[in-house]
Amino acid sequence: MLDFVAKFTDKKIKIVKIGTKFFLENKQLAKHKLDAKEKIFGLYLGEQKDTFVPSFGLLNWLAEHSEEKVFVKDIGEIDFLYGKNLRARHVARVEGSTKIGFLKLIQNEHDENLGYGKIVGEFGKTNQVVKHRMDRGHFLAREKVNKVDKKA
């Protein structure tokens, strides 16, 4: 988890690990030494599966503390939220490194986090520049499926 955070910022984040899940440290709960269930422990940051899967809470925290961002135009925002890779025409501007292989936070023009991706091409020189990794559209689709399953 800390390796993932270090790809975006050198700012330290205090975490608590419960099983395979990570939470933002909450001193108030720790003070009371509650036999806390995960749901009330603190902000959920993600889970270690085969690889680390960040939460959108963590991506929002990173967006506030990182310069590793790609800002996308309207069409880029829509395409990214539909799980598509970003092309040069989608990109409004880039902050931080532009090296191939680096992870970048994907932001809309209002600096709202949409998810993250990996640089796969040179900005301005190649068509496909960022490979989609995770977006809020996936989260919304999953929630919609869960609601439909509960009604059935």
C-alpha positions in Angstrom: 0.0 0.0 0.0 2.7 2.5 0.9 4.6 1.6 -2.3 1.5 2.6 -4.2 1.3 6.0 -2.4 5.0 6.6 -3.0 4.4 6.5 -6.7 2.4 9.7 -6.4 3.8 11.6 -3.5 6.5 11.6 -0.7 3.9 12.8 1.8 3.5 10.1 4.6 0.1 8.6 5.3 -0.6 6.9 8.6 -2.4 3.6 8.1 -3.8 0.7 10.0 -4.0 -2.7 8.4 -6.8 -5.1 9.3 -6.4 -8.4 7.5 -5.8 -7.5 3.8 -7.5 -4.1 4.1 -6.0 -0.7 4.9 -7.5 2.2 6.7 -6.5 5.8 7.5 -5.3 5.9 11.1 -8.0 7.3 13.4 -6.5 8.3 16.8 -10.0 8.7 18.4 -10.9 5.1 17.8 -7.4 3.9 18.8 -7.7 5.8 22.0 -10.9 3.9 23.0 -9.3 0.6 22.0 -12.6 -0.6 20.5 -12.9 -4.0 19.2 -13.8 -2.2 16.0 -15.4 -3.6 13.0 -13.9 -2.6 9.7 -16.9 -0.5 8.8 -16.3 2.0 11.6 -12.5 1.9 11.9 -11.7 4.8 9.6 -11.4 5.9 6.0 -11.0 2.8 3.8 -7.8 3.2 1.7 -7.8 -0.1 -0.3 -7.1 -3.8 -0.2 -4.2 -6.1 -1.0 -5.4 -8.7 -3.4 -3.1 -10.1 -6.1 -2.0 -6.4 -6.3 -3.0 -3.4 -4.3 -6.5 -2.1 -5.2 -6.9 1.5 -4.0 -10.1 3.0 -2.8 -11.5 6.3 -4.2 -10.9 7.8 -0.8 -7.2 7.1 -1.2 -7.2 8.5 -4.8 -8.9 11.7 -3.5 -6.3 12.0 -0.8 -3.5 11.5 -3.4 -5.1 14.1 -5.7 -4.7 16.6 -2.8 -1.1 15.7 -2.2 0.3 14.8 -5.6 1.6 16.6 -8.7 1.4 13.4 -10.8 -1.8 14.3 -12.7 -3.2 14.2 -16.2 -6.0 16.7 -16.8 -8.5 15.6 -19.4 -11.0 17.5 -21.6 -14.7 16.7 -21.5 -14.5 14.0 -24.1 -11.5 12.4 -22.3 -13.5 12.4 -19.1 -16.4 10.6 -20.7 -14.2 8.1 -22.4 -12.1 7.4 -19.3 -15.2 6.8 -17.2 -16.3 4.3 -19.8 -13.1 2.4 -19.2 -11.3 3.6 -22.3 -7.6 4.4 -22.6 -6.7 8.1 -23.0 -5.5 9.4 -26.3 -3.4 12.6 -26.9 -6.6 14.4 -28.1 -8.2 13.8 -24.6 -5.4 15.5 -22.6 -5.7 19.2 -21.6 -2.4 19.2 -19.7 0.0 17.1 -17.7 1.7 17.8 -14.3 4.6 15.9 -13.0 6.6 13.2 -14.9 5.7 12.1 -18.4 7.9 9.0 -18.4 6.4 5.9 -19.9 5.4 3.4 -17.2 4.6 6.0 -14.5 1.2 6.0 -12.8 -0.9 9.2 -13.1 -4.0 10.4 -11.4 -6.6 11.3 -14.0 -8.4 14.6 -13.2 -11.2 16.4 -15.0 -10.8 20.1 -15.8 -12.2 21.0 -12.4 -9.4 19.0 -10.7 -11.8 16.3 -9.6 -10.3 12.8 -9.5 -11.7 10.3 -12.0 -9.3 7.4 -11.3 -5.8 6.5 -12.4 -3.9 5.1 -15.3 -0.4 4.3 -16.5 1.6 6.3 -19.1 2.1 4.1 -22.2 3.0 6.7 -24.9 4.7 10.1 -25.4 2.3 13.0 -25.0 1.9 14.8 -28.3 3.8 12.1 -30.3 1.6 9.0 -30.0 -2.1 8.4 -30.2 -2.6 6.3 -27.0 -0.9 8.0 -24.0 -2.5 6.6 -20.8 -3.7 3.1 -20.2 -6.9 3.0 -18.1 -6.4 1.2 -14.7 -9.4 2.2 -12.5 -12.2 4.8 -12.7 -15.2 6.0 -10.8 -17.5 4.7 -13.6 -16.5 1.1 -12.6 -17.5 1.9 -9.0 -20.9 3.4 -10.1 -21.6 0.4 -12.3 -20.7 -2.0 -9.5 -23.0 -0.2 -7.1 -25.8 -0.3 -9.6 -25.4 -4.1 -10.0 -25.4 -4.5 -6.2 -28.7 -2.6 -5.9 -30.3 -4.7 -8.7 -29.1 -7.9 -7.0 -30.6 -6.8 -3.6 -34.0 -6.1 -5.2 -34.2 -9.5 -6.8 
